[in-house]
Amino acid sequence: MNSQWQSFLESQSAQISAEGEVRFVCDDPFPACALFDLSHLGLIRVAGEDARTFLQGQFTNDIRDVTESWSQLSAYCSPKGRMLANFRIFLHQGDYFLQMPRDTYETVLHRLPMFVLISKVKVTDASDEIVSIGLAGDCAEGLLQRQFSKVPDKPGEVAQHSGITLIRLPGEPARFQLSGTPEAVAASWSELAQAAQPGNRDYWSLLDIRAGIPTIYRETSDAFVPQMTNMQQIDGVSFTKGCYTGQEVVARMKYLGKLKRRMYLASVDTDTRPVPGDELFAPGSASGQGAGKVVDARPAPGGGFDLLAVTEIKNFEQDNLHLQGDTGPKLKLGTLPYGFDETDAPG
C-alpha cells in the first residue's frame, strides 16, 4: 500500500493489518451513505503506443470501446476459454488500467507481459501509485456534484476531473469509484467524509453481488467460461471483436447453444460463511456433487449471507440447492437485476 495513503487512512481511524487489509470500526456496517477504501483491488497499467492493439487480442471485450468517457468489464481467459481473472478497464491520464482483486491481479501481471513480444507496450503494477475509493448511497450523486462539474449518468460512464477519474458503477443504490493520486483522492475523501460514513470491503462486495457482477478470485480462477457468470449479460463480452485467447470456446458456447450453467443470486441462512469456490449440492446431481460453485458471498443486513453462485440451470429451476451437502443449508433463490439471453439456453 502507498505509504502516504496508508498514513491518511490511519488519520481517518482506519485499522490496517500487516497484510494491508483496511478496516473501519463502524456503528452501522451498512451505512446509507457509505465511503470505501478500495485498496483490496489491484491496478495494472498498460501503456505505450501499441497498448490498444495489444489488449484487443487478449481480452473478451472490445477495447476500442474504452475511452476517457467510458469504462468496461472484461475477462482474461485461458486457451480453454475459462476466466483466469475478470476486471474493469478504464483510461486514466492516457493509459489503460485493469482493476481486479489483488490475488488475481498477480496472475495477470505475471502472464500478460509474456505476450507483448515486439509490441511497444509496457505492463506495470500501479497499485501503490494510483489509489481508489468508492461512494455508495442515495447521497452519492449530490455529494459528488459539489466537487465535480460533471457526474456520470450511466453505469460504465466516466468523467475526468483534474487528475481524478470518476466512474459510475452498476447497481442500486447509486455507486461511484474515484481513482487518482493519493493527494487528490485524499482531498476528495475528506470532503465526502463530512456526510458519508466509512464502509468496509464486505459491504462493497455485497453491492457487486446484488448488482449481479461476478468477481473471480484465486479459488475460482480457471473455473468458469464467461457466459457461466453472465458476463455477456453485463457487457463483459464482445462476440464481434475478433480473436483473443479462448475466443473459440466462448464463441462456440454462444452459437451452438451449449450453456448448461448460469450464475444466480441467492441468500442462505447459516453460521458458516460461504467462500468463493465452495461446492453446491443438489440431490440427484452427479451423485449429490458437482451442482455448482459459489462465486462470492458476503454478510447481508438481515443476517445470513447473500451470494452469487454458478449452477446447473436445471438445479436452479428445481429450487433445491444446498451448501455443505445434500441436507445442508438450502439456498433461497433471488432475482438478478438483469435478464438472460434465451439464445444461450440449453438446446
N, C-alpha and C positions, 0 to 999 in steps of 0.2 A: 504494500500500500504506500502511496505517496506520503512522505513524512509530513509535508505541510498540511495535506488533507487530514491525516490522522490527528495532528495536533488540533486542527479546527474541530473535528468531530468530538474529540475529548473535551474541548471547551464547551461543547453543546451537551455535555453529560453522557456521551456515548461510552459504553464499555467495549473495549476491543481486545480480543483474545490474542494469544501468541500466534495463532494461525491467521489472524487478520479478520476474524468474524466480528461484525459490528452488531451491537445490541443496545437498545434503549430500554430502560425500565419504564413501562407505560402503565398508567392507571387504567387505560382502555386499550386492549390490544388491537381493536378495530376502530380507530378514531374516524369520525365522519369526515374530517378534513385532515388528510394524512400526508406527511412528508417523509421520504425514504432515502436512505443512502443505498446506492446500488453497487457497492464495492464487491459484492459477491459475483458480479458479472465481469468477465474478462473482455478486453478490447484488442483486436488485431488490426493494425493499419496496413493497407495495401496501397502503395504509392508508385508513381512512375508513369511515363507516357504510354506504356502498354498495359496499364493496370486494367482498364475496362475490357480490352480484348482478352487478356489472360483470364480474368474472372468469369467471363462469358462461357468459357469452356470448362468451368469447374463445378458450377452450382446449378440447382434445379430451376432457379428463376432467371428472368431476363434482366441482366444487369444494366441494360440500356435504359430501363425504366427508372433507375435510381438517379435522382437529380438533387440539386440543392433544395428543392421544394417537395421531394418525395422519397420516402424510405420503402423498404420491402422486407418481408420474411423470405428466407431461402434455406436450403439444406445442402450439405456436403455428403455425397454418397460413396459407398464402396462400389467396386465393379459389379457386385451382385445387386445393386440398387437399394441397399439398405443404408439408412442415415447414420453417419458417424457423428454428426452434430447438426443442429439447426440454429438459426440466429437471425437477428435483424441487421440489415445492411443500411448504412446511411453515409452521406457525404458530410465531411467536416473540414472546412478550410481547404477544399480541393482534393482531399484524399478519401479513399473508401475505408470505412470502419465496420468490422464484423463484431457483434456483441453477443456473447453466449456465456453460460456458466463456466467458471474457471476450470472445472475438471474436464470439460470437453475442449475448451479453447487450447489447452496444451497439445491435444492431439492434432488439431487443425494447424496450430502454429508450427508444429514439427513437420507435418505432412505436406502442407501447401507449398513451401519453398522448393520441394523436391521436383515440382513440375514447372518451375519458372524457366529453366534451361537458358536460352539466349534472350529471352524477353527482357525489356527494360522495366523491371518490376522489382520492388523491394517490399518484403513482408516482415513486419516488426511487431513486437509486443508494445502496445501503447497503454496497458492497463494502469501504469503508475504515472502516466503523463497527462492523460485526459480522465477526468472524473465525471461521474453521472449521478444524478439524483432523480427521484420521482415525486410526483404530486398527484394525489387522487382525491376525488370528492366533488360534490356539487359546488364547492367553493373554488375549485381549481381554475376554471376559466377566468373568473372575475379577478382572482389574485394575480394571475399572470398578465392580465390586461393592464394592471397597474405598473408592470415592469417593461412590457414589450409592446411595440406598436402593432404587431400582428401576431395573433394566436391561431394556430392551425385549426381548421373546422372539421376535417375528416380524419378518421384513423389512417395512419401512414403518412399524413401530410407533415411537412417540415417547414419551419421558419428559421432563418439565420439572423442573429442579433449580436453584433459586437463581440464575436468570439464564442457565443453560446449557440449551440444547435438545439432547437426546441422541437420535439416530436410528439404528435398526438398518437396515443396508442389505442387499440380496440378495447371495448368493454364498457360496462357501467359499474360505478359512476365514472364521470369523465376522468381521464388519466393521461398524464404527460410525463415525458422524460426531458431533462436538461443535461447537456454534455458540454464540457469546456475545460478551461484551465482551472486548477484549484482556486485561484484568486477570484475568477469570475463567478464560479459556481458557489463559492462560499458567500459572496455578496448576495447572490440570489437567495440562498438558503436563509441567511439572516433576515432578509425582508419577509420571506414566506413564513418563517417560523413565528412571526408576530401573530399569525392567525391559525396556522396549521400545527398539529401535534405530530411528534415523531412516531413512525410506524416501523415495524420490523420486517425482516425478509419473508417470514411466513405469510404475512398479510399481503405483501406484494405478489408473491407466487399464487396465493389464493385468488387474486384478481385475474391473473393469467388463466387459472383453471376455469373460473366462471365465465371467462371470455372464450373458452374453448381453444386456447392457444397451447399446443404441446411444447414441452421443453425436454430435450434429450440430455440425459445425464450419463455418466460413465457406466452406470448399471444397465442402461438401455441402448447404449451406443452399438450400432450394427444389428439392432433387433427388429427394426420396422422399415418397410418400404414407405415412402412419404404418404401415399394415399391411406395407409392404415391409421395414420394420425391426423387425417383430414387436412393435410397441408394444401391440397388442391382446392379446398373449400374456403381457405383464408388467404388466397392469392400468394401461396408459397411455392407454386409450381407453374412453369410455363410449358405448354405442350407444343409450342411453335418456335421456340428459340433456337433449336438445333442441338448439336451433340454436346454432351458432358458426361463425366464418369457415371456409369449406372443408368444412363438415359434409356437404353434399350429395354431394360427391365421395367422401368417406370412407365414408359410408353405402352409396353405390351399389356401391363395391368389395366391401363385405361381402355385401350382399343379392343382388347379381347374379352373385357368384362369379367375378369377372374378375381375381383376383390371379394374376399370372404370374411375379412375382419375390418372393423372400423373403431374409431375412438368415440367413447361416450362419456358423458358427465354423470357422476353418481355421488352418493354420500353413504357413509357407513357409521354405525354406532358401535364403537369398540374402544377399549382402553389401550390397545396395542397400535401404535402409529404405523400405518402403511407407508412403505417407501418405494421409490421407483424400482421396477423390476420384480416386485412381489407377484407371485403367481395368482391367477384367479382359478376358481374351481367351479365346475357345473356337473351335476350328476349325468352320467352317460356321455360326457365329452372326453374322449381319449382315456377311458378308464378313470374319469374324475380329474384328469390333469390336462394341461395344455389349453385351457379355456381362454386364456388371455394373460395380460400383464398390466400392472399399474404403471402409468406414465409419470404421474406426480400426485401427491396428496398433501393436504395442509389442514390444520385445525380450523373448524368452522365456528362462527359466532354462537350458534345454538348448541354447541357440543358435538362430539364426534369429529369426522373428517369429511371434507369434500375432496373428490378426486377425479382425475381423468384416467380412463383405462381403455386399452385396446382389447377387444374380444371378438369372438366369432359372432357374426350377425345373428345366427340362429339362436345363440345363447341369450343375446340381448332381447330378442323377440319373445323368448320363453320366460324372461324375467326370473332367472333362478341362478344368479351368480353369487359366489361366496369368496371370502378370504379365508386363509388358514385351513382349507379343507372343505369337503362337500357339506359338512354340517357347521362350518364356521360362520362368522358374522355375514349376514346377507346384505348385498348392495341394494340400496334404494336408488333406482334409476331416475335421472333428471332430464332436463331438456336443454340442449345446446342453443346458443343464440343465433345459429345458422342452420340451414337445411342441408340435405345431401343431394348430390347429382345422381339421379336414379340410373344413369347410363353406366355407373360404376357398380351397380348391384350385381350379385352373382347370377350367372346365366343358368 
